[in-house]
């Protein structure tokens, strides 16, 4: 969708008459049905005056100006586009990312800078990378662009910036080469960049074609995705994984907007849910279907994109991996298929404040002709998790979709030991099983007496393949978020940091992250060879019985937010529900290791009980 579109002559005239911001505001309200924020209104007034000065008479008056073009399947908008024809009369468009920044600082992260936004200094993407990424998405997913041969040329313009030394440092040269960056004193250079491509007016309706172009992956994207998957051992399927894959592929092929399909795939930890989900995303994309991999947590999305691309900034790969709240405003049947991993983590509402949308399950089913939900109800780890078989069934029936039930049963994590999972459930009191001993299960499980010993063993194991990590229950505050030198998990003379500050969602694959501790939010759905787990005071043994203590969770942990209110409103059922969330958290943490798990409890009575019962 394009908010504002006029000829260059009309645009310049409206700027000259001080009417441009009002003209855009009217169109904005007409098309989006909501009022314009004051800061956005003022940004139009400030930035577009500069752009009008750039567009002198040498640029054709019948070139088209498009402002606030929403990229399909995203909430991102391109600030400014000039479309027309080049010297050979080929359709083209210049994409301009406008920034009001006065300055920015470099970081050590690829394509990331620091600048003042809103109320403080924040990290954000480099303007050149941002402009280039928009071009990549259009070239990769807009059928009009890649079939009609529309040439796109991105750049960035910081009209308030007079010193861009950090922004144009050699560290960012790769991105600037693909999308030049211009500052306040570069008006003539930016004008020259535009004139290099826009030689004639827009006689073919370039932006009309782009706006109405079918959204589907290009053949290049399809072939590249297939090549990335083929031979990648991370995504190799075996046994019933292949059966589920081929069955879902067949179902997706027959789904239509009038015959919607919903597939529910049940599977416990390590049964290969994520592998099948990624394979399906890749295979259906290679067949040029519009598909996205969906998960509540960002960690699995980022790690799988990393494994596929080998480079975390590969924009068109990242476009396949979306958060579960991305479909609040999606059109009905907009996608051929949505593949939902960790469906048990879905929530009712979306957004940072949890106030957007109605129901993520319902929204996903509405947005896709075929919705595939990979689910394990025993991995619901927050009070807001609504992903259950029953809830998905209700939403599917409401949408009049045909429902198919599949299961992944073969255990590929924990040395293929279904017995370990049964023993762990018995140990944690989740369900009573006959597996009261871990002996002869071909899985290493240890209890240590100190966090120092836990760290020492994990560091030694990590030397093998960089596949050993430490995790903990969220019982400590995130001090290092505000102070990079501060410690988070402090136990007597032991101190380490949470992982979220540097490696973020890629913590589980970053080589140096063995020196940090992960939590449920950055490891669920992922695996290593050996996992070291610190059990906090939120789950302890008292007189041989597990006792849940939600008050011991850190107040920053959103997973238990609202537990006091729940206790007062549902005093009979709330304690059991809260206990299941806490136990499920540690069950999930203790099943991240394929070869072994080492445990330390901060509570002495619990440690002694564990040592006695592990044997």
N, C-alpha and C positions, 0 to 999 in steps of 0.2 A: 504494500500500500504506500502511495505517495501522498503526503499531506499537501504540499504546495508544488504546482508545476505551471510555469509560464515561460514565454520566450525571454531571451536575454534582454531585449529592448524593454519589455514590460517590467521585468524585474528591476532594471536600473532606474526606470522612471518611478516605480513605487518607493525605491530607496531614496531617490532624490526628493520626493514629496513627503518623506518621513512617514510613510504608510505601510512599509513592508511588514513590520511586526504585527500590525493589526490585521493585515491581509492573511498572514499565516495563522494567526489566532482564530480567525473566523473559520478557515478551512479545517484547522485542528479540531475545533469543537464540533463542526458538522460531521467529520469523518470518524472521530474517536468518541464523541458523545461525552466528553468531560472537559473541565476547565484546565487552562494552562497554568502551570506553576509560575510564580513571579520570576524565579531565577531563570527559567527557560525563556520566558518572554523577554527579559533583559538581555539574555545571551543572543537572541535573534537581532535585537536592536544594535548591539555592539559589533557582533561578528559580521553581519551582512553588509554593514557600511563599508567595512574593509574589502569584502569580496566585490562589491560594486565598483570600488576604485580599481580593483585588479582588472575587471572586464572592460577594457577600453574599446574603442571603435574598430580595432583590428580583429576583434573576435566577432564573428557573424551575429547580427541581431536576431536571426531566426534560429540560433542555437537554443536548446532548451535547458532551462534551469529547474532542477528537481531538488526539493528540500524536505528532509525528514522522510527518507524512504526506508520502510521497515523491511529488514531481511526476512525472507520466508522461514518459518519454523523457529524463529528466535524473537527475542524482545529488543534486539539491537536495531538502531536506526542510523543510516548514513546521513551525515549532516548536509552535504552539498554535492550535487552531481551536475556536470555540464555535459550535454550529449549533442552529437552532431556527426560530421563525417570528416575523415582525414584527407590528406592530399590525393589519395587514390580513390576517394569517394566510398570508402568502407566505413560502415557504422562503428562508432566508438563512443566512449564516455570517460570522463575524467572524474575520479572519485576523490573528494577532498574532505579529510577529517579536520574539523575546526576545533581549536583549543583556545581557551582564554587564559591559559597558564602564563604566569610571568616568569617562572623558572621551574626547574626540575633537577633532581639529583640522581646520579647513576646508582645502581645496586650491583650485587654480584650475581643476580639472577638474569637468565636469558630473557630479553625483551621486556624486562620489568624496570620501572623507574619509580622514584618517590616524588610526590608533589602535594601541594595544598589543595584539598578538595573538601568543600563543606566546612567542617569545624576543625580540621587538623591535617597533619601530614599522613598520607596513606600510600601504599604501593599500588600501582596500576600499570597497565600495559603501555609500552612505548607507542607514541602516536603513529609512527611509521608501520610498526607491526600491526596495529589496529586497522589502519587503512588497507594494508596488504591482505589481511585476513578476510576482510569484507569482499575484496576482489576474488580471493580463492574460493569462498563459499558460493559466489555467484557463478564463477566459471565451472565449479564442480557439480552444482546442483540445480542450476536454472537452465532448462532445456533450450530456451530461446537464445541464451548467450552462447552455448556451445554448438548449437545446430546452425544458427544464423551467422556465426562468425563475428559476433560483436566483440570488439577489442576494448579492454578495460585498463585504465592507467591510474593507479592510486598515488596519493601524496598526502602530506599533512601540513597544515598552516597554523602556526602559533603567532597570531598577530600582535599579542601583548608582550611577547618574549624578545628581549634584546641581547641576551647572552645564553647561548645554547651549548656551551662547551661540554657539559655532561651528556646532553642528549645526542650530540654528534661525535662522541668519543669512539675510538676504534672498536670498542666492545660491542657497539650497536651498528657497526658498518654494514654487516650482512643485511640487516633489516632496512637500513636507509637506502641501500643500493636497489632494493625492490620497491621502495616507496619513498621518494625524496622528502626531506623535511625542510620547510621554509619558516623563517621567523620574521619579525616586524620589518627588518631592513632588507628583506629578500623579495619585496613586492615585484620588482622587475623580473627576477628569476622565476617566480611563480607564474607571472604573466607569460613569460617565454615558454614555460613548461606546458601551459594550457594551449598556447598558439601552435606548439609543435604538433599537437594532435587534432585540435578542432580548427579545421580549415574551411569547412562549409557548414551550412545549417543542418538541422535535424529534419530531413524530409521523409524519413521512414518510420518515425515514432519509436526511437530506440528504447526509451523508458516505458512506453506503452507495451512494447513487446516483452521487455524484462518483467514488468509488473504482472503481466498476464501469462508469463511463461510457466509451463508445467514444472513442478518441482519433483525431480527425480535425479538420481546420481548419473553422471556422465559415464560413457563407456570406459574412459581413462580411469575414473575413480573405481569403477567396478572391477577392472582388471588389476589395479593396484592392490585393492583389498584382498582379492583372491590370492595374489602372489604373496602377500604378507602372511596369510594364514597357512598356506601350503608349506609344509616342512617345518613349521614353528612348533617345537615340541611342547611349548606351554599350552597349546590348544589341541593336542592330539586326543581323539576320542577312541574309546574302546568299549566293547560289550554293549550294555543296555544304553549307554550314552548315544551310540550310533543309531540304535532303534528309535529312541525318542527323537533324535535329530531328523531322521528321514520321515517319521510320522508327522511331526510338526511342519516340516517343509511341504509335505503333500497337502496338509490342511490349509496352510497359508496360500498355496497356489489356487485353491478353489474358493477362497473367501471373497466376498463382494460386499458392496455397501448395503445390498438388500439381503445378503446372507452372511451376517457377521459370525465370526468364529472366536470362541474363547477357549484356550487350552490351559488347564491347571496341571502343573508337573510337580508332584510331591517328591521330596528327597532330603535325606538327612545330611549332616556335615560330611564333606568329602565325597559325595556321590557324583560330583561333576556337574552340578547345576550351572555354574558360571562358564565352564568350558563349552557346554552345549549352547548356552545363551550367546556367547561370543561367536561361535561357529555359525549359528543361525543368522545372526546379524550380518556376518560377512557373506554367507552363501546367498541369502536373499538379495543383498545389495549387489552381488556379482551378477545377479539376474535382472539388475536395474529396477528393483522394487525400492520404494521409499521406506526405509526401516531405521529404527533407532533402538539402541540398548539403553534400558532405563534402570536406575537404582536410586534408592533414597540416599545412601552414603556416597560421597564423592570419591572415596579411596578406591573402590573397585574400578570405577570408571577411569580414573586417572592412570591406574596401574595397567589396565588392559590396553588403553590407548598408548601408553609408554611401550609396552611389549610389541604392539603392532607397528608403530611408527619408528621406534628407536630414538624418537626425539619428541620431547613433551610439548613442543609448540607446533606440531603438525596439525594445522587448523582443520583441514578437511577430515582427518581421523577423529579429532575431538568432537566434530559435529555429529558423529554417530553415537556418542555417549552423553546422555542427558539425565538430569535430575528428575525425580518423580513428580515434582511440582511444575513441570514445564508445559502441562497440557490444560491449564486452567481456562485459557481462552482459545484452545484449539478448535478448529472446525470439525464437524462430524466427518469421519472416514477420511481425514486428511492424510493419514499414513496407510501404507499397505499392511505394515505389521509393526507392533511395538513389543519388544522382548524385555520382560520385566524380571530382573534378577533380584534376589532377596525380597520377594514380594511381601513377606511377613513384616517388613519394615515400613510399609506404606502408611500414610497418615490420612486423617480426614482433610484438614486444610493445609495450604501451602504458604510459602513466603516466610521471610525471616521472623515475622511476628505471629505466624500461624493464623493469619486472618484473610487469606485469599482462597478462593475456590470453595467447593462444597465437599468433594470426596474424591481422593486421588484415584481410587479403583474405578469409580464411575467415569471420571474424566478420561482415563486411559482407554477404557472400552469404547467410549464415545469417539475418541480421536482416531481409532484404527479399525480397519476391516478385520484384522486378526490380532488378538491380544494373547500373549503367552505369559503366564505367571509361574515362575519357579518359586516354590514355597517350602518352608520348614517352620511350622508353627512353634516349635520348641526354641527357635532363635529370635523370638520377639523379646527385645531387651529394653524397651522404654514403655512408659504408661500410655503413650500416644500411638503405639503400633496397632493398626487395625487389620493387618493382613491375615485373614483366616480363610480356610476353604469355604466356609459357610458364607462369609461376607462377599467373596468373589462370585460365588454361585448366585447370590441374590442380585448383585449388580448385573451379571450376565443375563439372567432371566428377565430383568427389567428392560434390558436392551434388546430382548428377543433374539439373543445370540445362541447359536448351537454350542454346547459345552462338551469338551473332550477331557477325559481324565487319564493322565499318564503317571508313571512312577519311575524314579531312579533309585535302585536298591543296592547296587554293587558299591562297596566302600573302597575309595581310592586314597583317602587320607588315613592317617594313623596306621600306616603299614597294612592297609586293607583290612583292618580289624574291626568288624562290627561288634566283636566281643568287648573291645575297649570302650566303645560308646555305651554299651549296656552296663559295663562295670562302673563307668563314670556316673551314669544316671543313678545307679544304686548307691555309689559313694556320696553323691550330693543330695540324696533323698528326693530326687525328681520322680523316680518310679522304682518300684521294687522289682529286681530281676534276680535271676539265678546266678549271675556273674558276681560273686562275692570276692573273688580273687583275681588279681591281675597276672598271676603266674601263667606261663606258657602262652601268653597272648602276643608274643613277638613285638612288644611295644615297651619303650623305656619310660618309666614313670618314677620320678624321685621327689623326695621331700627334703629340703635343706634347712639348716638352722639359722642362716643369716642371709640378708640380701647381698652381702659381699660375696658369699659363696655362690649364690645364684648368678650374679653378674660374671664372676670368674669362669664358671662353667659355660655360660652362653658365649662369652668372648672366645673361649677355646674352640667350641663347636662351630662358631661362625667362620673360623679360619679355613674350614673345609671348602665351603661353596658360597659364602656370604648369605647363608640361609638359616640364621639363628637370630632370634629377636626376643626382647623382653617386653611384657605387657603388664598392665595392672588395672585393678578396679579403680573407678574414678573417685577416689577418696582424698585426693590432695588438690589444692588450688593450683591454678595455672599462673604462677608468679612470673615465669619467664616471658609471658606474653607482653608485659610492659617493661620488664627489665631483662635484657638478654643474658645477663650474668647471673641472674637469680636461679636458685634451685627450686624444684617443685616437689618431687617425691623425697621427703626427708624422714628417715627412720634412724633415730639415734645419730651415729656418726656417718651414716650412709646418705648420700644425696645424688640425685640425678634429675634431669629435665624431661618434661613431656616432649614428644616429638613434633608437635604441631608448628613450631615457630619457623624452622628452616626447611625441612623436607616436605612438610605438609602431608598431602595424601600419598606421596611417593615414598614415604618413610620405609615401607616394607621392602623396597628394592634399592634404596640409596645405600651405597657402601658404608658410609660413615654413621648411619643411623643405629648401628648396634650400640652406640654410646648414648642413645636416648631410649625412653620407654614409651610404648604405644598404648592406646586404649581401645575400647570396643569400637569406637567410631572410625578408627583408621586401620583396623585389621579384619573386621567382619567381612566374610566372603573371600578372604585371601588366605594364603598358607605359606609356611616355611618348613624347613626340615625339623628344627627344634624350637620349641617355644618355652620361655621362662615366664611364669605367672606369679605376680604378687597379689595375694588375696588380702584385701584391706579389712578394716573393722566393720564393714557393712555386712559381712557374712562370717559368723563365728560358731564354734561348738560350745554348748553349755550342757554339761551332764549328759554327753553323748548324743545330743540333739542339735541340729542346725538351727540357728537363730538369725533372722534377718534384722538388720538395723539400718533402715533407710536414712536415718538422721546422720549417719556417719559418712554418707556420700557428700562430696563437695557441693556447695550451693550453686556452682557454675554448671554442674552436670544437668543438662536438660532432660535426661532420660527419666529422672524421678520427679520432675517438676509437677506439682499438684498432688503429691502423695498425701499430704496432711488433709487437704480438702476431701480427697477420696475417702480417707479413713473416717472423717466426720459424716460424710454423706452415705457411705456404704460400710458401716462398721462390721458387718458379718462377712462380707465377701472380699473387702479390700485387703486385709492382711495376707490372704492366700495369693491374691493377684500380685501384690507387691513382692512377696517372697519368690514367686515364680519368675518375676522380672530379674531379680538379683541373682537367683540361681542360674537362670538362662544365660546371664551375662558371663558368669564364670565357666559355665559349660562351653559356651562359644569360645572363650579365650583358651580354654584347655584342650580344644580340638583344632587349634590352628597348626599344630606341629604334626608332620607326617611320620616322623620317626620317634619323637620323644617329647615329653613334657616334664619340666622341673618346676616345683611349686615351693613358694615361701609364704607363710601366713604371718601377718603382723601380730597375731594373737597367740600367746604361748600355749594356752590350753588347746587351741585348734591345731597348732603344729604337732603337739604330742599325740593328739587323737589321730591325725593324718598318718603320722609315722607308724602308729600301732596298727591302723587299718590297711595301710598300703603293704606293710610287711616287707 
